[in-house]
């Protein structure tokens, strides 16, 4: 999965679309691509934190404090990702198709 190509393609569609339905579809794809990249980075940072400390971080900001991320990313709509400190699961707050 080439996220960079997908991002560039859907961004072009989004920026040039005149039909609102096409623009919405492109926006949903952009949301999904950004979420996939961000969530992978967050999961990797959670894994590294757990490996080093023997536990999951209490919140995503702990990954920044531990030097594993520069900042906690936000989704395409500038919202926080959800995080479960018990399982270490990271997800979007909403389904990309229900935004």
C-alpha positions in Angstrom: 0.0 0.0 0.0 1.6 3.2 -1.2 0.1 5.8 1.1 2.1 8.7 -0.4 0.7 8.0 -3.9 -2.8 7.5 -2.5 -2.6 10.8 -0.6 -1.4 12.7 -3.6 -4.0 11.2 -5.9 -7.0 11.8 -3.6 -5.7 15.3 -2.7 -5.7 16.2 -6.4 -9.2 14.8 -6.8 -10.3 16.8 -3.7 -8.8 20.0 -4.9 -10.1 19.8 -8.5 -13.5 18.3 -8.0 -16.5 20.5 -8.8 -19.0 17.9 -7.8 -19.7 17.9 -4.0 -20.2 14.2 -3.9 -16.9 13.5 -5.5 -15.2 16.0 -3.2 -16.8 14.2 -0.1 -15.6 10.8 -1.4 -12.1 12.2 -1.9 -12.2 13.7 1.6 -13.1 10.4 3.1 -10.2 8.7 1.4 -7.8 11.4 2.6 -9.1 10.9 6.1 -8.6 7.1 5.8 -5.0 7.5 4.4 -3.9 9.9 7.1 -5.5 7.7 9.8 -3.7 4.6 8.5 -0.3 6.4 8.5 -0.9 8.1 11.9 -2.3 5.0 13.6 0.7 2.9 12.4 3.1 5.4 13.9 1.1 5.6 17.1 1.0 1.8 17.4 4.7 1.5 16.8 5.4 4.2 19.5 3.1 2.4 21.9 4.9 -0.9 21.2 8.3 0.8 21.8 7.0 2.4 25.0 5.7 -1.0 26.3 9.0 -2.7 25.3 11.1 -0.1 27.3 8.8 0.3 30.3 6.9 -3.0 30.6 3.5 -1.3 30.4 1.4 0.7 28.0 1.5 4.5 28.2 -1.3 6.1 30.3 -2.1 8.4 27.3 -0.8 9.3 23.9 1.0 12.4 25.3 3.2 10.0 27.3 4.7 9.0 23.9 5.8 12.6 23.4 7.2 12.9 26.9 9.2 9.7 26.4 10.7 11.1 23.2 9.0 8.5 20.9 7.0 11.1 19.0 7.5 14.8 18.3 3.8 15.4 18.7 0.6 13.4 18.9 -1.0 13.5 15.4 -4.6 14.5 14.9 -6.9 13.1 12.3 -7.8 14.8 9.0 -10.6 16.6 10.7 -8.2 17.8 13.4 -9.7 15.5 16.1 -7.9 13.3 18.6 -7.4 9.6 17.9 -8.9 7.3 20.6 -6.6 5.3 22.8 -7.2 2.5 25.2 -4.4 2.3 27.8 -5.4 -1.2 28.8 -5.0 -2.8 25.4 -2.8 -0.2 23.7 -5.4 0.1 20.9 -5.4 3.3 18.8 -8.3 4.2 16.5 -10.2 7.0 14.8 -13.0 8.6 16.8 -15.4 8.1 14.0 -15.7 5.9 10.9 -14.3 7.7 7.8 -17.6 7.1 6.0 -19.7 8.6 8.8 -18.0 12.0 9.1 
